[in-house]
Amino acid sequence: MLVSGRGEWWETPPFTSTIDRFKEYSGAEAEAIDLARPETLRRLEENPALLMYEVGAGGPHARVVRDGRIRNIVRRGHELAFTFEPDPEHAFLDRSAVLRIADRLGIQQFNSTVRTGRSRMVTFRPS
């Protein structure tokens, strides 16, 4: 899952996430992913992913969660760049629906008040 406080961050590719926020709020399952070993980033492409905005972010689509897969992850300096492949059947989800099942998805923290202006990459293991 990738979360951004900027209300239009996920609207237009190319998509990026700063490496200083990489794996923030991630559990033990993220320990095997190492920026010093780019081949481990491919593991992120094996699982479904969500692109969403922090609760409280503004913008025309702040309540929309994108469902799909992260592809073509490349480190470029202090950022990870990637493409996003929407799920062909469920590309867009309502944020309130995702928040209602957060426990089942293994999502433990949502930043509802701090708006960082940058994205962070959070990995999680679906239950």
Disulfide bonds with the S-S distance in Angstrom:
none
